[in-house]
Amino acid sequence: MKKSKWKKYGTCLMAPLCVLAFFAAFFALFGIYPFGGYSFSWCDMDQQVIPFMAQLKDILNGQGSFFLSMENAGGMNFWGVFLFFLASPFSFLVIFVQKQDLSLFMNVLVVLKLAACALCANVYFRYKTPRLFPPLQLILSVMYAFCGYGLLYYQNVMWLDIMYLFPLLLMALDLLLQKRRPALYIVVLTLCVLLQFYLSYMVVLCVLLFTAAHFCIYRREMQKNTAVLFYVSSLLSALLSAPGWFPALLQFFNSARTANVVQSIAQGGFVTHIYTVIPLILCTAVLLPAFFASLCCLKKDRQVRLYFIMLLLTAIPLVVEPVNKMWHAGNYMSFPARYAYMTAFFGLAMFGHILEHTCNREAVHLRAKTRFCPALVFCTATVLCAAATLVLYRNFENVCAYTKTLWGDQKSFFTLLAAALILCAGYGLVVFLLQKKKLSAKAAAMGLCILLLCECGLNGTVYIAVARHSDDSYRTVMDLEGKIKDTGFYRVKTEKKLFDVNLLGAMGYNSLNHYSSLTSQDFLKLMKKLGYSSYWMEVSSSGGTLFSDMLLSHQYTVFNGEKENAVYQNKAFSIVRSAFSLSPALVATADLSSQRALPEASRFAVQQALFSSLFGEARLFEAYAPDQILAADMQTGNGKKVEVTLDSPQKEGRLLYQIAVRGRQTLYFDCFDKIRPALLEEINDSTSVSVNGVCLTQSYPSQADNGILCLGSFENETVQVEIQLRESVCCTSFGVYGLKEEVLNHALQDARECAVEVSANRITAQTNGKDGQFVFFAIPYSDGFTAQVNGEKTQIFQVYGDFMAIKLPPGGGTVTLTFIPPGLTLGLCLAAGGLLGVFLLFFIKRKFTAWQARAGRPAAILLVVLGSAVFAAVYIAPVAIYLASNIKG
């Protein structure tokens, strides 16, 4: 009995154990944690995953809420962030990890998920190819774990959840379509949506295409009522997962990420970035021999035909960019093949099916006269592995492009291609000898194992070992956590971009910083208008002015290096308390219900308008004109844009200011044009700025620093400012301005602050106002907020673009804001309906079966039509749009 159980489950366990064993040896070789001190975390893992994991740890420790995060974007819906980045069961291991160790923990997390990929793949191969020699099942499973998707995209470790669920999803689909057993399909599809909402769109596309192809290929054997069962099961899965996808979808539509799909498809090239995309497939070199081997089986083996169709359907977008964009819901910024695990698995599943018929359990041994071939395979595999290693070793500098830039280049591509083709020859030899019955299953497994070990080692070196680094800088940043002892509500900002913006929230500090695909469009516009630095979907608290910092409760600032009067400092950073800071809730006498938006003007004019509305008509900012304009012309054009035109493109222009500062002022310079989530702006790097002969910046604005530039604070003195222009610029906000600190101090003293307390998803403010007055909240507006004043529900006004205001009753009172993610309540109701539907499906089968029989044929036809419509929308329409937009005449 024990032996039979080992045979049944032992191979499945061996697959993840092999992955763990390989990584143990690999990490020990390169000094990677836990067998060394290096982390291989980089890119999105550093920028998003680690900070959000740190915030998840705080939430699990009772120091935050899954719904509302004041550590992100001034107070944002965290439910979508959780679903995008943290919903994996593996994420909850963070409870056992210290925040300072998270960079190292990422090594462990990636390995555990890749081991889960091998486990789930092996479960599939044991189910679908039961007669295949178990070591070959094991090898195919490990190949899947080490496919290009896992090795190139591990920075987005949350995507690996969908990678390990995918084999189980195909297994569940097979059980549904072949045996009419829907339970596993409902469970796995629901998990796909809940654990990785973003990539579930691609999963749904794949399911529809796969099911339609399955019905076409197996139309004679398929029971007609299976289509009805597929519809019902898919609907139930959609209902059960509604608490995930529905609120996340609403949040995504409110983000700055949304774009015009048709316009996106029409732009760019027709061919994908081959140098980046194809290496995803080159990491699994056996796919090419498997492809050619399948050509001999297409007519006689329908299962091979099904795999082959899906392999082609998932390989076409790897080459054709309009189709690729449709697979990414219209656009992407990087990681241009987020479905490539499907391509790898369909290829490996097809290869496994071919091997099952060529090299099954009964064909483990062949006659002695064929023993020459195993020796040939062993020697050839060894020589080819040495050759591939030599190719990469001699061109190693060429193959590191991806880990430096996120994109491959020509040199790296052809080097990787050469190494992959060498290994491909070895795989091809094994496949050829197997098909000619010249090789036993054991010998084939040995040959494939040698090649696979070499392939994993080489690819791991290129994509993991090259990215390894010390986590000292991360630890230095996280050392700032818990060093502010203030008990009231405050926010923390940085003087400039000193580290990844999400790390302030990771320390547990309230912050306006945020970077993810869910950055609110209104919040992004507001922060840009107020003069804070941002690009793409990243919003930073650096920039702004003393006034905007005061209004936004920026009570502490992190500076680079040592500073006087620092409340804390380490070897790299100092935390300094600001002299100007307010509570995020203020009682305002003006009628804020009419202040819907900020004016479309320069960023200083916007701040002046905001100041006048809240604090009176005093003039806070003073504009300064240049005393000299050299080699350039400066004019205010139509729409009040400032145009600075160089006399000659070959010669730099200069704007010289002699500013006689009266009283105490903080001077600022701004060069800003468009409010949009762009990666780069045309005006970037257009100026350099010097104050009193000292260069403040050689390049402004830049991607990292495009907020209002602080020139320093001065009192009753003459300040010389020089702006050097490298190119002509046309800006909505341009010039040097002075903020009068005396005026700001008066506003600070006269402000009627409210004590604010934040607990989980609830914000409470104690107010003292008159009838008709408003309490202004410097907290981003969201439809998820509801408000009560003294226990009675009241209206929330969206003011100044993305802030909130509430009208007070006589005497004021306690204002309570409660946040529930929009769509969550309805999603939970739909999930309850889904549970009821599952009960009806599994416990009232007879009536359902009778209804299925009547609807079966139309449902089957509709399914094929639906699959055809998906094919037309994803493969034909984008190509037609691209050709119509780019081919003239």
PyMOL commands that set and color helices and strands:
alter all, ss='L'
color gray80, all
select helices_A, chain A and resi 2-30+44-60+78-86+89-96+99-128+134-145+148-152+157-179+183-195+197-217+226-240+242-253+261-266+274-277+279-282+287-294+302-318+321-327+340-358+361-363+368-370+372-394+396-405+410-435+441-463+465-467+472-478+503-506+521-529+546-551+592-594+603-615+638-640+741-750+824-843+845-886
alter helices_A, ss='H'
color red, helices_A
select strands_A, chain A and resi 38-39+68-69+76-77+469-470+491-494+514-515+532-535+538-543+554-560+566-569+573-577+585-588+621-624+628-630+632-636+642-646+653-660+664-672+687-691+694-700+709-715+718-725+729-731+733-740+755-759+762-767+774-777+785-789+792-794+797-799+803-807+813-819
alter strands_A, ss='S'
color yellow, strands_A
deselect
rebuild
show_as cartoon
